[in-house]
Amino acid sequence: NDYFKADRAYIFLHDKEKDVFIDTYEYDAPNVQCQMPTMPEIPASMLVRGIKAFNEAKVYYIPDIEQEKGHENYELFKERNVTRLLAVPIFKGKEITGFVSVDNPKESYDDETILSSIQFFISNSLATKEHQDQLRFMSYRDELTSMYNRNKYIRVLDAYRHQLLENVGAVYLDLNGLKTINDREGHEAGDALICAAARTICEVYPENAYRIGGDEFVVLVLNMEEAVFKEKICALRDKIRKQNISISMGILWKERCED
């Protein structure tokens, strides 16, 4: 951004399922409004000219936004207060997975070489980050249910240790009859029961639930008033009952907790 003396530099990444480009990383010069909150994603249909330029010339340069008048991207640029633009694609093989761009460059704006030269480094960094995110997800998520696992649970407990916690709720849940189902109907049926229980628990506590054993789950919540905690417990019981799942529950709420 400094090299081009631009208003902003950013990376948009392509979401294939939604077919939109998402403003994933952005740097803004002082006194320049960040676009991420107001325009976090752009439909690919509005970037047809840019994508065509990426495929043909590997660069998309607009010296004057007025030359785009009449095209689908003109209003988009006007909304973002763009008067000049320089962008290069990010490729994965032959597929365009995103682009790097600078808005309103005031210097060296006819020099796309610096953007082109960092494509490899950006692509490599994004691939590394994606791999790290996958490893982190796998290390903290239960393989069968995708809810938080025992590793995450222990990490959370360690983080809470020696802290004074307030309005703390804990729920310990144990599936009833899992061994019988495994013995009578097979482990696939048992796994289906575990997954059904996990989905139900996560509907009520999406970010506070952990599978810590084969048929054992724990919920830990902080800064939740007792009345709200009890409402959620009632909701959880109702959902479990409707699923015809048998679970034993141990429940505790404390206003203050030092251990």
N, C-alpha and C positions, 0 to 999 in steps of 0.2 A: 504494500500500500504506500509506503514511504517512497519507494523507487519511482512510482508513477505519480506521486503526489495526488492520489485519488481520494474520492470521498469515502469509498468502502471497498473492501476486498472480501470475497466470500467463496464458499464451496457449496454448490447444490448437488445433492445425490439423488439418483433416480430410484423411485419406489415402483417396481415393475407391476405389483398387484394393483395399485391405484393409478398407475401410469401418470405420476406427477413427479416433479423435481422439488426436493425439500431443501430449504435453506438450513443447512446443518452446522456450518461454521461461518462466522461473520466477524470482521473487524471493521470498526467505524472510526473515521477521523474525528477529532474534537469538533463538537457542535453539529455533527451529522447524525440524523436520526437512524436508529437501528431498525431494519425492516423485518427482522424475524417475528416479532409479535404481531405485526399488521399483515404481513404477507409471507407466512411460513412455507407455503408450497405453491408451485405454479404448474398447471396442467401441461402435459407434453404437447397437447394440441396448440398451445399458444407459443411454442418454441420451434415450430416447423422450420422456419428459415435458419435459425441458429443451428439446429441439428443437421440440416442439409449442408451448411457451411462447415460444420465439424467433420462431416464425412468426406467432403470434397477437398477442403483447404486446410483442415486441422486447426483453423482459427476463425473466430467470428469478430470482425472489427467494424464498428459503426462510427465513423467520424462525426456524423451529425444525425441525431435521432429523427430529425424531420424527414430524412430520406426513407424512413420506415412508414411514413404516413400512408394509411390505407391498408396496411397489413395487420394481422391479428395481434402482433406484439407491440404495436405503437402505444395503445392505451396503457398497457402494462408498464412500459418504460416511463410514460408520463406520470403514472401513479408513484413510481419509485424516484421521481425527480432525476431521471437519467437523461443527460444530453449527449454523452459520448460513452461508448462501451467497448471493452476489449475482453474476449473470453477464449479459453482453449478447453477442449474436452478432456475428460478422464476416461481412459479405455481400460477394459478388462478383456484381453484378447482383442476381438474386433467389435466388441459391444461397448457402446457409450454408457458408462455408469454414473456420469455426472459431469460437471464442468467447474473450472476455476475462472473467476471473472473479477474485473475491477470496474467500478463506476466512475465516470467523469475524470479520467486521468488527465492531469494538466501538464505532465512532462513525459517524454519518451513514449507517447501513446501510439506511435507508429512502429514500436519495437515489441513484437510479440515473442521474441526469442527467450526472454527471461521466464515468461509464463510457460512457454513450450518446454523449456529445459527442466522445469521443476515438476512436470507431469509425472515422471517416473517416481520421484521421491514422494510426491503426494499419494500416488497409487499404492506405493509400497507401504507407506505409513498407515493408510486406511486399511490395507489388507492385514497388517500386523495388529492394528487396533481391533479389527473384526475378530481375528483369531484369539486375541486376549479376552475379548468380551465373551466369546464362546467358552473358553476355558473357565472364566470366572463364573459363567452361568452354570456350567457343568459341575463345578466344585461346590456350588451353593444350592443346587436344585436336585430334588429327588428324581431319579431317572424314570420311575414308574408314573408318578403323579405330577411332576413338574413343580410341586410346591417346595418351599424351603426345606432343606434337609438338616440332619443332625449337625453337620459342620457349621452351617449358618447359625443354628440354635446355640451351639457352644460359643461361637464368636460373639453373638449378641449378649449372652450371659457374661462373658469376660468383659465386654464393654460396660456393662451395668455394675460390675463388681466395685465395691467401695464407693458407690454413689448413693446419695439420698434421693430416692425416687418417690414421686407423689402420684396418687390416684392410679394405682397399679392393679391390673386385673390379670388373673391367670386361670386357664382352663386346661385340665388334663383329660384327654379322651382316649378311651380304649375300646376298640371294636369287639363286639361280642360274637362268638360263634365262628370266627375265621378259620380255626383249625378244623372244625366240623365240615365247613364248606369245602376246604382244601381236600379233606379226606374223601368226602362223598362225591363232589362234583369236579374236582381237579383244581390245579393252581390258577388256571385261566379264570375260573369263576371267582376264586379268592382275590385275584388281582383286580377283577372288575368291581368287586365290593369295595376294595381299598380305594380305587379311583373314584367311585361314586361318593364315598365318604369324604375324600379329599376335596372334590369339587364343591360339595355342600358346605364344608367348613370354610373354604376360600371365598364362597359367595358372601359370607358374613364378615370374614376377617381376611381380606385378600392379601395384605402385606404383613400379617402378624401371626401366621400359622406355620407350623413346622411338623414334618413327619420325622419322629425321632427313633422309631423302631418299626418292626413289621406291621403291627396293628395299633401303634401308639402315636398320638398326635398331641401337640401342645400349642396353646395360644397364649401370647404375652402382649398385653397392651399397656401403654403408659399415658398419663395425662387424660384419662377418660373418667368422667364422673360416674359414680356408682349407678345412678338411674339409667344412664345410657348403656353401661356395661350389662346391666340386668335385662334391658330391652333386647340387646343383641343376643344374649343367652336364650331368651324366649324365642327369638326369631330362628336361632340355630336349632333349638329343639323341635320347632314346628317343621322346619325344612327336613330334618333328619327323619321325623315321624312320617312325613309324606313320601319319603324315599323308601320306607319300610326297612330302614337300617337300624340295627340295635347297637347302641353305644352307651357305655358307662362314662359318666362325667364327674370330675372333681372340680369344684369352682371356688375361687378365693378372690376377694377384692380388698385392698388396703389403701387407706388414705396416705399413709407414709410407710416406706419400706427401706430399711438400711441393709438388708441381706437378701 
